[in-house]
Amino acid sequence: MTSIQTTLAYLDAGSGSMIAQLLVGGFAAAGVALKMYWKRIKSFFGRGDDDASSTVTTAAADAPAEPDTPQS
């Protein structure tokens, strides 16, 4: 003999709020992770020459600072 039982599912306001918070938090976390790793993702799919243009390699930035000279 087989009996079929009916299961009643109930979601109250607290459960709906928790599900909404889970979804909003998940989207926020995904956005922050994407922002943090955007350069790595971009360089992975790019040609690789984009990294050289984003760094500062001017002679003025690499040169040591000149000593202060007294003003007369």
Backbone bond lengths (Angstrom), bond angles and torsions (degrees), N, CA, C in turn:
res aa  C-N    CA-C-N  psi(-1)  N-CA   C-N-CA  omega(-1)  CA-C   N-CA-C  phi
1 M - - - 1.418 - - 1.528 110.48 -
2 T 1.268 113.36 131.34 1.455 120.54 -179.06 1.514 109.71 -114.26
3 S 1.311 116.22 130.09 1.461 119.72 177.61 1.528 109.42 -114.49
4 I 1.281 116.14 141.44 1.460 122.17 179.63 1.524 107.07 -104.38
5 Q 1.320 115.80 123.21 1.453 120.22 178.70 1.523 109.68 -104.77
6 T 1.279 115.83 137.85 1.454 120.99 177.49 1.519 108.31 -94.47
7 T 1.314 115.52 127.68 1.460 120.91 178.26 1.516 108.30 -106.13
8 L 1.310 115.62 125.72 1.459 120.43 179.11 1.533 109.12 -95.32
9 A 1.304 116.30 126.38 1.456 121.15 178.74 1.525 108.76 -104.17
10 Y 1.312 115.95 138.16 1.456 120.03 -176.53 1.523 109.09 -135.84
11 L 1.303 116.35 127.43 1.464 122.05 174.45 1.520 107.73 -115.04
12 D 1.318 116.57 116.04 1.453 119.04 178.15 1.530 109.90 -89.27
13 A 1.311 116.25 -178.53 1.471 120.86 -177.23 1.531 111.54 -62.64
14 G 1.303 118.40 -35.58 1.463 121.49 178.65 1.517 112.07 -64.45
15 S 1.325 117.35 -38.44 1.471 120.68 178.64 1.521 110.94 -67.37
16 G 1.320 116.67 -41.66 1.461 119.73 178.61 1.511 111.82 -64.70
17 S 1.324 116.60 -38.49 1.462 121.03 177.77 1.525 110.63 -65.44
18 M 1.316 117.16 -39.96 1.455 120.76 179.54 1.533 111.28 -66.00
19 I 1.306 116.57 -40.21 1.468 120.69 177.75 1.527 110.47 -64.89
20 A 1.339 116.94 -40.83 1.468 120.52 178.24 1.523 110.79 -64.17
21 Q 1.340 117.76 -42.04 1.462 121.32 177.93 1.522 111.17 -64.23
22 L 1.310 116.70 -38.03 1.458 120.98 178.36 1.524 110.75 -62.56
23 L 1.331 116.56 -44.03 1.464 120.03 179.80 1.529 111.92 -66.93
24 V 1.329 117.62 -46.03 1.471 120.90 -179.91 1.525 110.50 -64.08
25 G 1.323 117.09 -43.32 1.464 120.94 178.24 1.520 112.32 -63.98
26 G 1.317 116.78 -37.51 1.466 120.35 178.26 1.520 111.79 -65.66
27 F 1.340 116.65 -42.16 1.470 119.56 177.32 1.520 111.10 -66.19
28 A 1.326 117.38 -39.22 1.464 120.56 178.78 1.527 110.99 -65.10
29 A 1.320 117.21 -43.32 1.466 121.02 179.29 1.531 110.91 -64.91
30 A 1.321 117.11 -39.68 1.466 120.28 178.03 1.527 110.60 -65.24
31 G 1.331 117.14 -38.23 1.462 120.31 178.03 1.512 112.41 -65.73
32 V 1.331 117.23 -41.80 1.467 120.81 178.68 1.531 110.46 -66.52
33 A 1.315 117.02 -42.30 1.468 120.17 178.73 1.521 110.98 -63.68
34 L 1.328 116.78 -40.37 1.463 120.24 178.22 1.518 110.27 -64.61
35 K 1.318 117.53 -40.10 1.459 120.75 179.31 1.530 111.05 -65.56
36 M 1.330 116.66 -39.48 1.464 120.34 -178.28 1.526 112.06 -68.46
37 Y 1.304 117.86 -37.61 1.459 121.37 -174.90 1.527 113.01 -104.98
38 W 1.335 119.35 16.64 1.464 122.12 -174.74 1.528 111.70 -62.59
39 K 1.341 118.57 -41.63 1.469 120.33 -179.74 1.525 111.21 -64.24
40 R 1.328 116.35 -40.28 1.470 119.15 179.28 1.527 111.05 -66.15
41 I 1.322 116.10 -41.73 1.468 120.15 179.58 1.522 109.62 -65.13
42 K 1.329 116.72 -43.45 1.453 121.63 -178.90 1.535 111.40 -65.06
43 S 1.347 116.83 -41.60 1.458 119.11 179.71 1.528 111.86 -71.84
44 F 1.333 117.57 -27.99 1.465 120.49 177.99 1.524 111.31 -65.71
45 F 1.331 116.65 -40.95 1.447 120.69 -179.10 1.526 112.99 -92.05
46 G 1.332 117.27 -10.07 1.457 120.85 -178.22 1.515 111.93 -86.66
47 R 1.310 113.80 -172.53 1.470 120.03 -179.25 1.517 112.92 -84.75
48 G 1.312 117.19 -18.25 1.449 119.74 179.48 1.510 113.11 102.99
49 D 1.332 120.02 -17.77 1.451 121.34 -179.28 1.524 111.64 -83.74
50 D 1.316 118.88 -7.74 1.460 122.68 179.10 1.524 110.79 -69.74
51 D 1.336 118.38 -29.07 1.452 122.42 -178.75 1.520 111.42 -65.90
52 A 1.335 117.65 -36.50 1.458 121.13 -178.85 1.519 111.51 -69.10
53 S 1.309 118.74 -32.66 1.456 120.63 -178.95 1.510 112.45 -78.79
54 S 1.334 118.44 -18.19 1.459 119.82 -177.15 1.519 112.73 -87.98
55 T 1.343 118.19 -14.47 1.457 119.94 -179.37 1.521 109.72 -94.66
56 V 1.309 114.99 149.81 1.459 120.60 179.48 1.519 107.84 -89.60
57 T 1.333 117.30 117.28 1.463 121.14 -178.84 1.520 110.71 -130.32
58 T 1.307 117.35 38.92 1.453 119.50 179.05 1.516 109.90 -82.71
59 A 1.327 116.91 156.31 1.457 121.52 -178.77 1.525 110.43 -67.06
60 A 1.314 118.20 -33.28 1.455 121.12 -179.66 1.527 111.26 -67.05
61 A 1.299 117.29 -34.56 1.456 120.10 -179.94 1.516 111.77 -74.38
62 D 1.337 118.29 -29.18 1.451 122.29 -178.87 1.523 113.18 -88.66
63 A 1.336 117.91 -19.27 1.461 121.12 -176.27 1.517 110.35 -75.99
64 P 1.342 116.40 146.68 1.472 118.37 177.33 1.527 110.57 -71.03
65 A 1.298 115.69 156.14 1.453 120.39 -179.59 1.513 110.63 -69.71
66 E 1.325 116.63 144.32 1.465 120.45 178.36 1.517 109.80 -78.45
67 P 1.359 116.47 145.18 1.465 118.04 179.42 1.527 110.14 -68.03
68 D 1.327 114.81 150.81 1.463 119.85 179.72 1.528 109.34 -71.10
69 T 1.310 116.40 136.35 1.461 121.59 176.88 1.519 107.76 -106.68
70 P 1.319 117.22 140.92 1.465 119.02 -179.43 1.524 110.92 -67.91
71 Q 1.300 115.27 141.59 1.469 121.58 177.64 1.517 108.15 -90.17
72 S 1.361 116.97 137.95 1.472 118.52 179.38 1.492 112.03 -101.70
